[in-house]
């Protein structure tokens, strides 16, 4: 049997074997209403401005991802886009 097939089988079945021995009744997993997840706001893709005074972030605060300038001093974020149909996300530039 080739090494990649063995690794695939091992990575597939080893977690299943481990979980089979767990006592599922002993795990107390909290349940949350779906509203708790729908009411969250995500901030992703933080990039500093050249003077390090603001972060460029994408946020779904309005229900769709838009771009914001987020001051590092904690003051209110300034919306840079106000789309209601197109999502905008930050992109990190690669290179030197």
Buried (B, 14 or more C-beta within 10 A) or exposed (E): EEEEEEEEEEEEEEEEEEEEEEEEEEEEEEEEEEEEEEEEEEBEBEEEEEEEEBBBBBBBBEEBBBBBBBBEEEEEBEBEBEEEEEEBEBEEEEEE
